[in-house]
Every structure is written in C-alpha cells, then in structure tokens.
Amino acid sequence: TPSCSSPPERARDYLHKTGRFIVIGGIVSPVHDSYGKMGLVSSRHRLTMCQLAVQSSDWIRVDPWECYQDTWQTTCSVLEHHRDLMKRVTGCILSNVNTPSMTPVIGQPQNESPQPIYQNNNVSNKPTAAKILGKVGESLSRICCVRPPMERFTFVDENANLGTVMRYEEIELRILLLCGSDLLESFCIPGLWNESDMEVIVGEFGIVVVPRDGADPDRIMNHSSILRKYKSNILVVKDDSNHPMSVISSTKSRLALQHGDGHVVDYLCQPVIDYILKSQLYINASG
C-alpha cells in the first residue's frame, strides 16, 4: 500500500547531507500481479494508488513497466531495466559503484577527437553542473520519451581555478534501491534471494536503507557475507528513531484499514484512503 509520508524525502535529504549525491528523481515500481504475495491486489489498483500518493511530488514518478511484463520480474532485472532505459534516454554514463566513468555512452562515437577545452568569458552564459544536472532531471521526468539530440560541449565548472573540467557525457547517474531494513534482513534468509542477483543489487547498484521498528541495519549486515562484502555500497539513513518514518509500514496500513483504525491517516494520504474506500480494498466484511 503506497504511503504519502516522508521516507523518500528523508532518504533524499540524508543522501544530500552526505555530500556525495544529488538526487534528481525517484521511481516507484509496483510488483507484477504474479508475485504471489497473499493479499496482493490487482496492479490496476496498486498503480492508481501509487500515482495518487506521488501526485504532488515534483521528483517521484510511478513506472508501470514491471506490472506490464508477462510475468514477475526479479528486483535485479527491474534495476537493470531502469539503468538501461535511463542510459538510452539521457545519453549520460550510468556507472556501477565499482566502475565509475568507464561505461561508454550509447550512440557516442568512440573515435571522436575531444573538443578543445576553453572558458567562456561571459560568466552568465557559462554552463554549470547545476544546469546540466537540471537537464538530466528533466530527462528523467520524461524517461519514457525520446530525448531530442543535444549538442555536445565541454565546459569549465565553478572550480575552474582548480583546473576541474567536466563533460556533459561524464555526469554519472546511479540507481540505488530504496528499502526498509526488513527487506535488507530478508537478504540473510538462506535460499530466498539468488546470490548472483544479490551481488548485482548490492555490488553494482547499491542500497539505501530506512531503519524500521528499531531494526539495526549494522547487525543485519553482519549476518550476510555478501552484505559485509559490499557494506560500503549500503547507505543507512540516519534519522531520529522516534520519527514517524521508522514505523511506516504497508502491512500496518492494511491492518489499520481492516480494523477501522483511525491511525491509518498516519500511514496514508487522503487521496489514497478515499480510493481504497471507494474500491473496497483491504477491508474485510466486518470492517
């Protein structure tokens, strides 16, 4: 059940505070109907609820690709799909965490001689990293559309006096999996996850973990050799344990709906609640 509360925003704020990331977009990808989880409602409803949940967001969007496939897709394949799609749409390098700046850009001639590097004296017209990232963000928001051709150029950034040079095609985009610590804990259950998929998810993409219900992500990571191996690729959102983010749960949302618990407003925003009531979802006969 999608929530309109703040975990994505809190995660984004934390990533910004690390100084290592600029978050330009978020993707909600509802699972396929054949996933088989008990109580899973039709993807038609789940897509609508997710769209209602993020309708006021200027950076999170809902992607139906996973729902529209012939069968259930692994988390690994969904991440790879979005990485390949963004690479084609933006024309930027999408790096793995261990191999930055090494992936060739699709459609870019590999034998092209570099253009001369120069600094424009007209500072007001000088491209900046922020402007370029803005263009990437615009592309991300229209990710299912074909990006019009963009003239390639080289520019000197705000630290030009330090000799730092940045090319548009060298802006690195990374896709990270945002999850609760309960999903991270599921990585430790023998046989539940394919080990090669885990290697790709944690080793190539990386994970942003939101602690839930007092679970200690560090303790969880110590129970898995793969999580220990790629611990540097797992970012744990540091937050006040009393913040509502730590207790948000789709399971709790469904239970609150079934029991007529008024605390459901702590988990879901009103448009989603209205849709659930109208469609009579998650509500048993006595509710």
Salt bridges, closest charged atoms under 4 A:
ASP33 OD1 - ARG46 NH2 2.77
ASP63 OD2 - ARG61 NH1 2.91
GLU112 OE1 - ARG152 NH1 2.61
GLU169 OE2 - ARG152 NE 2.66
ASP182 OD1 - ARG212 NH1 3.21
GLU185 OE2 - ARG219 NH2 3.55
GLU199 OE2 - LYS229 NZ 3.58
GLU204 OE1 - ARG83 NH1 3.26
ASP213 OD1 - LYS252 NZ 3.12
ASP239 OD1 - ARG10 NH2 2.36
ASP239 OD2 - HIS243 ND1 3.80
ASP261 OD1 - HIS263 ND1 3.00
